[in-house]
Amino acid sequence: MSGRAAETQGPPGDVPAAPPVAVVSALAAEEVPVRPGELLGRHTSFRIGGPADLFVAVQTVPELQAMLRVCHAHEYPVFFLGGGTNLLVSDRGVRGAVLKLGKGFDFVEWDTHANGASLRVGAAVPFKRLVLQTIKAKLAGLEFAEGIPGTVGGGLLMNAGAFGGEISSVVEAIEVVTEAGDAVSIPRQELDFSYRHLALPTRAVVTAIRMRLAPGEAATLQAKVAHAKARRDRHQPRGYPNAGSIFKNPIGEHAGRLLEVAGLKGARLGGAMISERHANFIVNAGGARAADVVDLMGFATRVVRDRFEVALEPEVRLVGDW
Ligand SMILES: Cc1cc2nc3c(=O)[nH]c(=O)nc-3n(C[C@H](O)[C@H](O)[C@H](O)COP(=O)(O)OP(=O)(O)OC[C@H]3O[C@@H](n4cnc5c(N)ncnc54)[C@H](O)[C@@H]3O)c2cc1C
């Protein structure tokens, strides 16, 4: 098999389903570009994942609305992909459409005032870049997020957090497009945030986030960022693809500590390995398949349950056709 064929077909047996002709024709009529059979391993930080039946990157809100209306009308499922840094996508891939927001959703509008600034941030903005920009502008509120990869939209959905901070603390409102294609704004008081989770009132794509940041002192902000960076450099695995913390921290405990005390560092199944540096990271040590990662997660969960009577829950989201 040529390299090109191997790239486009995915691993043996992981064949995408042909999307319904009616969906493809309706999207073509709306001039929404689609890529059938796109391998999702190219879009995840784990570098794992089979094909999407239909991959759609939209550039504008009207294009997004058209795409969602078509899929809704044909009851064709849609999965929203952010930066793919908290996902484990099945080897068989995702049935239906996988939607990604393109460049048109990568913007930041600033409104600075005496009490800090109000920002309107596109959902496709890389979270790391936003953090650097706000520190440079001497604005406080996002220092905790230094080093969190992915997009601001994905960060919102995961209520991403670190070092005691969470994105929920700065959110004022969000803009979404509903599955029926309507653009609506949802105020903070209607958003149900919890640990690493935002329950959207309706199944919707987030297009922008409005946040308020307080004025900060440059030296203090930079010190916090440097501290966060040093801790990540010391403890997190480098050089191997991964999806961050695999399990949520149980209340009052650290999943990584339980896994380490249980002797699981370095445990390996196929190409998946529990990191030697931080036991709550599973890394793709080479050629890992989603099945390897899931089996290793299952093994680690059983060991921790038997030893500590603690039920670990995945933080990474399992996506697709298992
Ligand atoms: C090295 C490393 C370190 C990490 N450190 C941290 C950390 O310190 N703290 C932390 O919280 N996380 C961490 N993570 C996990 C991950 O980076 C975060 O959860 C991140 O916020 C996910 O953003 P994403 O854009 O990659 O979302 P994805 O992984 O693509 O998606 C996550 C979820 O959000 C949904 N989603 C994404 N975009 C949208 C949208 N626009 N509208 C609707 N739904 C959407 C997806 O459907 C999915 O359910 C780390 C990951 C890695 C690889």
The ligand as an SDF file (V2000), in Angstrom:
LIG
                    3D

 53 58  0  0  0  0  0  0  0  0999 V2000
   -0.4100   18.0500   27.6550 C   0  0  0  0  0  0  0  0  0  0  0  0
   -1.8290   18.3590   28.0800 C   0  0  0  0  0  0  0  0  0  0  0  0
   -2.0460   19.0660   29.2470 C   0  0  0  0  0  0  0  0  0  0  0  0
   -3.3610   19.3660   29.6600 C   0  0  0  0  0  0  0  0  0  0  0  0
   -3.5450   20.0640   30.8270 N   0  0  0  0  0  0  0  0  0  0  0  0
   -4.8050   20.3600   31.2200 C   0  0  0  0  0  0  0  0  0  0  0  0
   -5.0290   21.1010   32.4240 C   0  0  0  0  0  0  0  0  0  0  0  0
   -4.1130   21.5020   33.1150 O   0  0  0  0  0  0  0  0  0  0  0  0
   -6.3140   21.3630   32.7870 N   0  0  0  0  0  0  0  0  0  0  0  0
   -7.3840   20.9500   32.0320 C   0  0  0  0  0  0  0  0  0  0  0  0
   -8.5450   21.2330   32.3970 O   0  0  0  0  0  0  0  0  0  0  0  0
   -7.1850   20.2360   30.8830 N   0  0  0  0  0  0  0  0  0  0  0  0
   -5.9450   19.9450   30.4580 C   0  0  0  0  0  0  0  0  0  0  0  0
   -5.7570   19.2210   29.3190 N   0  0  0  0  0  0  0  0  0  0  0  0
   -6.9220   18.7000   28.5800 C   0  0  0  0  0  0  0  0  0  0  0  0
   -7.4170   19.6160   27.4330 C   0  0  0  0  0  0  0  0  0  0  0  0
   -6.3590   20.3710   26.9190 O   0  0  0  0  0  0  0  0  0  0  0  0
   -8.5160   20.5670   27.8930 C   0  0  0  0  0  0  0  0  0  0  0  0
   -9.6410   19.8570   28.3490 O   0  0  0  0  0  0  0  0  0  0  0  0
   -8.9290   21.5090   26.7670 C   0  0  0  0  0  0  0  0  0  0  0  0
   -9.6210   22.5890   27.3170 O   0  0  0  0  0  0  0  0  0  0  0  0
   -9.7680   20.8350   25.6940 C   0  0  0  0  0  0  0  0  0  0  0  0
   -9.9220   21.7660   24.6170 O   0  0  0  0  0  0  0  0  0  0  0  0
  -10.0060   21.2730   23.1050 P   0  0  0  0  0  0  0  0  0  0  0  0
  -10.2490   22.4630   22.2700 O   0  0  0  0  0  0  0  0  0  0  0  0
   -8.8490   20.4470   22.7400 O   0  0  0  0  0  0  0  0  0  0  0  0
  -11.3440   20.4120   23.1530 O   0  0  0  0  0  0  0  0  0  0  0  0
  -11.6090   18.9510   22.5470 P   0  0  0  0  0  0  0  0  0  0  0  0
  -10.7360   17.9800   23.2450 O   0  0  0  0  0  0  0  0  0  0  0  0
  -11.5720   18.9970   21.0790 O   0  0  0  0  0  0  0  0  0  0  0  0
  -13.1300   18.7340   22.9930 O   0  0  0  0  0  0  0  0  0  0  0  0
  -13.4810   18.6050   24.3570 C   0  0  0  0  0  0  0  0  0  0  0  0
  -15.0180   18.6120   24.4550 C   0  0  0  0  0  0  0  0  0  0  0  0
  -15.5100   19.9040   24.1110 O   0  0  0  0  0  0  0  0  0  0  0  0
  -16.4510   19.8270   23.0250 C   0  0  0  0  0  0  0  0  0  0  0  0
  -16.2390   21.0200   22.2090 N   0  0  0  0  0  0  0  0  0  0  0  0
  -15.0510   21.5130   21.7710 C   0  0  0  0  0  0  0  0  0  0  0  0
  -15.2270   22.6760   21.1130 N   0  0  0  0  0  0  0  0  0  0  0  0
  -16.5680   22.9180   21.1470 C   0  0  0  0  0  0  0  0  0  0  0  0
  -17.4070   23.9850   20.6630 C   0  0  0  0  0  0  0  0  0  0  0  0
  -16.9050   25.0640   20.0310 N   0  0  0  0  0  0  0  0  0  0  0  0
  -18.7430   23.9110   20.8840 N   0  0  0  0  0  0  0  0  0  0  0  0
  -19.2830   22.8510   21.5270 C   0  0  0  0  0  0  0  0  0  0  0  0
  -18.5480   21.8240   22.0210 N   0  0  0  0  0  0  0  0  0  0  0  0
  -17.2140   21.8620   21.8370 C   0  0  0  0  0  0  0  0  0  0  0  0
  -16.1190   18.5360   22.3050 C   0  0  0  0  0  0  0  0  0  0  0  0
  -17.2570   18.0440   21.6260 O   0  0  0  0  0  0  0  0  0  0  0  0
  -15.6790   17.6480   23.4700 C   0  0  0  0  0  0  0  0  0  0  0  0
  -16.8180   17.0860   24.0930 O   0  0  0  0  0  0  0  0  0  0  0  0
   -4.4660   18.9290   28.8820 C   0  0  0  0  0  0  0  0  0  0  0  0
   -4.2220   18.2210   27.6860 C   0  0  0  0  0  0  0  0  0  0  0  0
   -2.9240   17.9400   27.2880 C   0  0  0  0  0  0  0  0  0  0  0  0
   -2.7010   17.1950   26.0080 C   0  0  0  0  0  0  0  0  0  0  0  0
  1  2  1  0
  2  3  1  0
  2 52  2  0
  3  4  2  0
  4  5  1  0
  4 50  1  0
  5  6  2  0
  6  7  1  0
  6 13  1  0
  7  8  2  0
  7  9  1  0
  9 10  1  0
 10 11  2  0
 10 12  1  0
 12 13  2  0
 13 14  1  0
 14 15  1  0
 14 50  1  0
 15 16  1  0
 16 17  1  0
 16 18  1  0
 18 19  1  0
 18 20  1  0
 20 21  1  0
 20 22  1  0
 22 23  1  0
 23 24  1  0
 24 25  2  0
 24 26  1  0
 24 27  1  0
 27 28  1  0
 28 29  2  0
 28 30  1  0
 28 31  1  0
 31 32  1  0
 32 33  1  0
 33 34  1  0
 33 48  1  0
 34 35  1  0
 35 36  1  0
 35 46  1  0
 36 37  1  0
 36 45  1  0
 37 38  2  0
 38 39  1  0
 39 40  1  0
 39 45  2  0
 40 41  1  0
 40 42  2  0
 42 43  1  0
 43 44  2  0
 44 45  1  0
 46 47  1  0
 46 48  1  0
 48 49  1  0
 50 51  2  0
 51 52  1  0
 52 53  1  0
M  END
$$$$
